Amino acid sequence: MSETLKAGLTSTRRYDIDQARTIGFIGDDCRVYSTPALLYDIEVVCRDLLLENIDAGKDSVGTRVELDHVGATLLGMWIEITVTVTEVNGPAVTLEFTARDALEEVARGKHNRFIVGAEKTAQRLKAKRDKALAAA
């Protein structure tokens, strides 16, 4: 494991809330950041932080998420996601996150990721794909 991967590492990224990130179940004039889009954006920020601090040929996969989506962010607003590594236990990494828009906190939670060898993981996934195709 890389020596730079340790508790306390943090990253913040801002996203503009565009149409693709929203859901309009209350009507188009009340489109809001959807929970699936929020979760995807959180996962990207977490993964990118880890990629900056792990060895070449490694990547990470998500294994668990605890997400409280506590506020609505409207279409056209921005969101700022901050993630912090709170624990590194071998290849297992725990991160905490918060998300806020210009007015309030809109989400908080934890995300667990696991550091993997990219090549070995690709081989495992291709073997599973081949097995699934053979069974179809």
C-alpha positions in Angstrom: 0.0 0.0 0.0 1.2 3.5 -0.7 2.7 5.4 2.2 0.5 8.5 1.3 -2.8 6.6 1.9 -3.7 7.4 5.5 -6.4 8.8 7.7 -6.9 12.5 7.3 -6.6 12.7 3.5 -9.3 14.9 2.2 -10.7 16.1 -1.1 -13.5 18.5 -2.1 -15.1 18.7 -5.5 -17.9 21.0 -6.8 -20.5 19.9 -9.3 -23.1 22.0 -11.1 -26.5 20.4 -10.9 -27.6 19.9 -14.5 -30.7 18.2 -15.9 -29.0 14.7 -16.0 -28.4 14.8 -12.3 -32.0 15.7 -11.4 -35.4 14.1 -10.9 -38.6 15.9 -11.7 -41.3 13.9 -9.8 -42.8 17.2 -8.5 -42.7 18.8 -12.0 -40.0 20.4 -14.1 -39.9 23.7 -12.2 -39.0 21.7 -9.0 -36.3 19.4 -10.4 -33.9 18.4 -7.7 -30.5 16.5 -7.4 -31.5 12.8 -7.3 -30.1 10.5 -4.7 -28.6 8.1 -7.2 -26.7 10.9 -8.9 -25.6 12.2 -5.5 -24.3 8.7 -4.6 -22.5 8.4 -7.9 -20.8 11.8 -7.5 -19.7 10.8 -3.9 -18.3 7.6 -5.1 -16.3 9.3 -7.9 -14.8 11.8 -5.4 -13.8 9.0 -3.0 -12.3 6.8 -5.8 -10.4 9.7 -7.3 -8.9 10.6 -3.9 -7.8 7.0 -3.4 -6.4 6.8 -7.0 -4.1 9.8 -6.2 -2.7 7.9 -3.1 -2.4 4.3 -4.2 0.2 2.5 -6.3 0.1 2.2 -10.1 -1.9 -0.8 -11.2 -4.3 -0.5 -8.2 -7.8 0.8 -8.1 -10.7 0.6 -5.6 -14.2 -0.9 -5.5 -17.0 0.3 -3.3 -18.3 -2.2 -0.7 -20.7 -0.2 1.5 -22.4 3.1 1.7 -24.3 4.8 4.5 -26.0 7.9 3.0 -28.4 10.4 4.7 -29.8 12.7 1.9 -31.1 15.5 4.2 -31.7 18.4 1.8 -32.9 19.2 -1.7 -30.6 20.9 -4.2 -32.4 22.4 -7.2 -31.5 22.3 -10.9 -29.0 25.0 -11.6 -27.4 25.1 -8.2 -24.0 23.7 -7.3 -23.1 21.0 -4.8 -19.8 20.6 -3.0 -18.8 17.2 -1.8 -16.0 16.7 0.7 -14.6 13.3 1.5 -12.1 12.3 4.2 -10.3 9.1 4.8 -11.0 8.0 8.4 -9.5 4.6 8.5 -7.1 2.4 6.5 -7.0 -1.2 7.4 -4.8 -2.9 4.8 -6.7 -2.7 1.6 -10.0 -1.7 3.4 -10.6 2.0 3.5 -13.3 4.0 5.2 -14.2 7.5 4.2 -16.7 10.0 5.6 -18.4 12.6 3.4 -20.5 15.6 3.5 -22.3 17.4 0.7 -23.6 21.0 0.8 -25.1 23.4 -1.6 -24.9 27.2 -1.3 -27.6 27.2 1.4 -27.3 24.1 3.5 -25.8 20.6 4.2 -27.7 18.2 1.9 -26.0 14.9 2.7 -23.6 13.1 5.0 -22.4 9.5 5.5 -19.7 6.9 5.2 -18.3 5.0 2.3 -16.2 1.8 2.4 -13.9 1.0 -0.5 -11.4 -1.9 -1.0 -8.1 -1.5 -2.8 -7.7 -4.1 -5.6 -5.2 -5.0 -8.3 -6.8 -3.7 -11.5 -5.4 -6.5 -13.8 -6.4 -9.3 -11.4 -9.9 -7.8 -10.9 -10.3 -7.5 -14.7 -9.3 -11.2 -15.1 -11.8 -12.3 -12.4 -14.6 -10.2 -14.0 -13.9 -11.6 -17.5 -14.0 -15.1 -16.2 -17.4 -14.4 -14.5 -18.7 -12.9 -17.8 -17.5 -16.0 -19.7 -19.2 -18.3 -17.2 -22.5 -16.3 -17.4 -22.4 -16.4 -21.2 -21.8 -20.2 -21.2 -24.7 -20.6 -18.8 -27.1 -18.5 -20.9 
